Amino acid sequence: MNNITMKLNADELIKLALCEDITSEDITTNSVMPEYRKGKVELICKQDGVIAGLDVFKRVFELLDDTFEIRFHCKDGDFVKKGDLAAELTGDIRALLSGERTALNYLQRMSGIATYTRSIAALLEGTKTRLLDTRKTTPNMRIFEKYAVRVGGGFNHRYNLSDGVLLKDNHIGAAGSVQKAVAMAKEYAPFVRKIEIEVENLDMVREAADAGADIIMLDNMDVDTMKKAIEIINGRAQTECSGNVTRENAEKLVNIGVDFISSGALTHSAPALDLSLKNLRAV
């Protein structure tokens, strides 16, 4: 995550997270450290995984302490192991203590997503199929969670509702049919936007392909039905399979020939990676 992105998009979210944790003061820290004192603390990996979110982690402390410095021993995307020293932090002890939980919340969450994503993306290596995330993200965490997916080897689906057309079952219901929904989207949406539609059976697949959808999402279909759907589409549209895709069942989807596999589990079910700040001392 570059500095421009951080300043334009992330800083305000990080400040909100800090304000959530410090409404007036950090009573505990101020009771034991009432004045400035320089200190040093270590970021320790307590679990194997893929690290992601180091710039966000750093930014939490920078917003609290102009004197803050950090020395990283890894970078986003690296595989770290239990016991590894990931970074050494130096600055105002009060800022190190007050920012600890917020910074770790970001880093553990993002690293967990990157780790989980890589475990599924690895199954797709050597195939044409790309792994996508969804909009099933934590409120006010989307920019961080979607970045973590990329670090883990996945790709981003649309960022938000303004980013692309995805006609789901209720949109089709509102329009009246698959054909009408696609036609209305083509009429309304800018020509640079692709039209994607979610289908649930082979009749809908035929209708979507005939209507000229750019991407057809095969939702909650079994493997045999998806193979038949791909034959029906026959290259007229890109294909995406979706619906309860997890690390446990992704392997059976590897060789069916879809262009994309989307998984909400990347962001809503990834366990946090265990990381900790240890060995705080004055210097």
C-alpha positions in Angstrom: 0.0 0.0 0.0 1.8 3.2 -1.2 2.0 6.5 0.6 -0.6 8.2 -1.6 -3.2 5.5 -1.0 -2.4 5.6 2.7 -2.9 9.3 3.0 -5.9 9.6 0.8 -7.8 6.5 2.0 -6.4 4.8 5.0 -5.4 7.6 7.4 -9.0 8.6 8.3 -10.0 5.0 8.8 -7.0 4.4 11.1 -7.8 7.6 13.0 -11.3 6.4 13.5 -10.0 3.1 14.8 -7.7 4.9 17.3 -10.5 7.1 18.4 -12.7 4.0 19.0 -10.0 2.7 21.4 -9.0 6.1 23.0 -12.1 8.2 23.6 -10.3 10.6 26.0 -7.1 9.1 27.2 -5.3 5.8 27.8 -5.8 5.7 31.5 -3.6 2.6 32.1 -0.6 4.0 30.1 -0.8 7.4 31.6 -0.8 6.0 35.1 2.5 4.2 34.6 4.1 6.6 32.0 3.0 10.1 32.7 5.8 11.8 30.6 7.8 11.1 27.4 10.3 8.4 27.5 11.9 6.7 24.5 11.4 3.0 24.3 11.8 -0.1 22.1 9.6 -3.1 21.5 9.7 -6.1 19.2 7.1 -7.5 16.8 7.2 -11.3 17.2 5.5 -13.9 15.0 3.7 -16.5 17.1 2.4 -18.5 14.1 3.5 -19.5 10.6 1.8 -17.5 7.8 1.9 -14.7 5.2 2.5 -11.2 6.6 0.4 -8.3 5.2 -0.4 -4.8 6.4 3.0 -3.7 7.6 2.5 -0.1 6.3 -0.8 0.1 8.1 0.8 -1.2 11.3 3.5 1.4 11.0 1.1 4.2 10.2 -0.9 3.7 13.5 2.2 4.6 15.5 3.2 7.4 13.1 -0.1 9.1 13.7 0.5 9.0 17.5 4.2 9.8 17.6 6.3 12.0 15.3 9.5 10.5 16.6 8.4 6.9 15.8 10.8 4.7 13.9 10.6 1.1 12.8 13.0 -1.5 11.4 11.3 -4.3 9.4 12.8 -7.7 9.0 10.2 -8.8 6.5 7.9 -7.3 3.8 4.3 -7.8 2.8 3.9 -11.1 1.1 6.7 -12.9 2.9 6.1 -16.2 4.6 7.0 -15.8 8.3 7.5 -18.5 10.9 6.7 -18.9 14.6 9.3 -17.1 16.6 10.5 -14.8 13.8 11.4 -11.2 14.7 9.3 -9.3 12.2 10.2 -5.7 13.3 11.8 -3.5 15.9 9.8 -0.4 17.0 11.3 2.7 18.6 9.5 5.8 19.9 7.5 7.3 22.8 6.6 4.5 25.1 3.2 6.0 25.6 2.5 5.8 21.9 3.9 2.2 21.7 1.5 1.2 24.5 -1.6 3.1 23.3 -1.3 2.1 19.6 -0.4 -1.5 20.3 -3.9 -3.1 20.0 -5.1 -1.1 17.1 -1.9 -1.7 15.1 -2.0 -5.4 15.9 -5.7 -5.7 15.0 -4.9 -4.4 11.5 -1.8 -6.6 11.1 -3.3 -9.8 12.4 -6.5 -9.4 10.4 -4.7 -8.6 7.2 -2.1 -11.3 7.6 -4.7 -13.8 8.4 -6.5 -13.0 5.1 -3.3 -13.1 3.1 -2.4 -16.5 4.7 -5.9 -18.0 4.0 -5.9 -16.6 0.4 -2.5 -18.1 -0.4 -3.6 -21.5 0.8 -6.4 -21.5 -1.8 -4.5 -19.6 -4.5 -1.8 -22.3 -4.4 -4.4 -24.9 -5.5 -5.0 -22.9 -8.7 -1.3 -22.5 -9.7 -0.8 -23.7 -13.3 -4.4 -23.2 -14.3 -6.1 -20.2 -16.0 -8.5 -19.8 -13.1 -8.0 -16.7 -10.9 -9.2 -16.5 -7.3 -11.4 -13.4 -6.5 -12.6 -11.9 -3.3 -16.2 -10.4 -2.8 -17.8 -7.5 -1.0 -18.3 -9.6 2.1 -15.9 -7.5 4.0 -15.8 -6.0 7.5 -17.4 -2.5 7.5 -14.7 0.2 7.1 -12.1 -2.5 6.6 -12.6 -3.1 2.8 -9.5 -1.2 1.6 -7.3 -3.2 4.0 -8.9 -6.6 3.5 -8.9 -6.4 -0.3 -5.3 -5.3 -0.2 -4.5 -8.4 1.9 -6.2 -10.6 -0.7 -3.8 -9.3 -3.3 -0.8 -9.9 -1.0 -2.0 -13.5 -0.6 -2.1 -14.1 -4.3 -5.7 -13.5 -5.0 -7.4 -10.8 -7.2 -10.0 -8.2 -6.4 -13.6 -8.4 -7.7 -15.4 -5.0 -7.9 -14.5 -2.7 -5.0 -18.0 -1.4 -4.4 -21.4 -0.9 -6.0 -20.1 2.0 -8.1 -17.3 -0.2 -9.6 -19.2 -2.6 -11.8 -22.5 -4.2 -12.7 -23.3 -7.5 -11.0 -26.9 -8.6 -11.5 -28.0 -11.0 -8.7 -31.2 -12.9 -8.2 -33.1 -10.0 -6.7 -32.0 -7.7 -9.5 -33.3 -10.2 -12.0 -36.5 -10.4 -10.0 -36.8 -6.6 -10.1 -36.2 -6.5 -13.9 -38.5 -9.5 -14.7 -36.1 -11.9 -16.4 -32.4 -12.5 -17.1 -32.8 -11.1 -20.6 -34.5 -8.0 -19.4 -31.9 -7.4 -16.6 -29.0 -7.7 -19.0 -30.7 -5.4 -21.6 -31.4 -2.8 -19.0 -27.9 -2.9 -17.6 -26.4 -2.5 -21.1 -28.7 0.5 -21.7 -27.9 2.2 -18.4 -24.3 1.4 -17.6 -21.3 3.1 -19.2 -20.0 1.2 -22.1 -16.6 0.7 -20.3 -18.3 -1.4 -17.7 -18.7 -5.2 -18.1 -22.1 -6.8 -17.3 -22.0 -9.8 -15.0 -25.0 -11.8 -14.1 -25.6 -14.5 -11.5 -27.4 -17.7 -12.7 -28.6 -20.7 -10.7 -29.5 -23.2 -13.4 -28.8 -24.2 -17.0 -31.9 -22.4 -18.4 -30.6 -19.2 -16.9 -27.2 -19.9 -18.3 -28.6 -20.1 -21.8 -30.6 -16.9 -21.4 -27.6 -15.0 -20.0 -25.3 -16.1 -22.8 -27.9 -15.3 -25.5 -28.5 -11.9 -23.9 -24.8 -11.0 -24.3 -23.7 -10.9 -20.7 -19.9 -10.4 -20.4 -19.4 -12.6 -17.3 -21.7 -15.3 -16.1 -21.5 -16.3 -12.5 -22.4 -19.9 -11.8 -23.9 -19.7 -8.3 -24.0 -22.7 -6.0 -23.9 -25.3 -8.8 -22.4 -28.7 -8.5 -19.3 -29.6 -10.5 -21.2 -31.5 -13.2 -23.7 -28.7 -13.8 -20.9 -26.1 -14.0 -19.2 -28.2 -16.7 -22.4 -28.3 -18.7 -22.8 -24.6 -18.2 -19.3 -23.9 -19.6 -20.2 -26.0 -22.6 -23.4 -24.0 -23.2 -21.5 -20.7 -22.8 -18.9 -21.9 -25.2 -16.6 -18.9 -24.9 -19.4 -16.3 -25.4 -18.7 -15.0 -21.9 -16.2 -15.3 -19.1 -17.2 -17.6 -16.3 -17.1 -17.4 -12.6 -18.1 -19.9 -10.0 -19.3 -18.8 -6.6 -21.1 -20.1 -3.5 -19.6 -21.3 -0.2 -16.1 -21.7 -1.7 -13.6 -22.5 1.1 -10.2 -24.0 1.5 -11.8 -27.3 2.2 -13.8 -27.6 -1.0 -11.8 -25.4 -3.5 -9.7 -28.3 -4.8 -12.7 -29.9 -6.6 -13.1 -26.6 -8.6 -9.6 -26.5 -9.9 -10.0 -28.3 -13.3 -13.6 -27.4 -14.3 -12.3 -24.6 -16.6 -13.9 -21.5 -15.1 -12.1 -18.2 -15.5 -12.7 -17.1 -11.9 -13.5 -18.5 -8.6 -14.9 -16.1 -6.0 -14.9 -16.7 -2.3 -16.4 -14.6 0.4 -14.5 -16.8 2.9 -11.3 -15.0 2.0 -12.4 -12.0 4.0 -15.2 -13.2 6.3 -13.8 -16.5 7.5 -10.0 -16.1 7.5 -8.6 -16.6 11.1 -6.3 -13.9 12.3 -2.5 -14.6 12.3 -1.1 -14.6 15.8 1.4 -11.7 16.2 2.5 -9.9 19.3 4.5 -6.9 20.6 7.0 -8.1 23.2 10.0 -7.1 25.3 9.2 -3.4 25.7 12.0 -1.5 27.4 13.3 2.0 27.8 16.3 3.0 25.8 
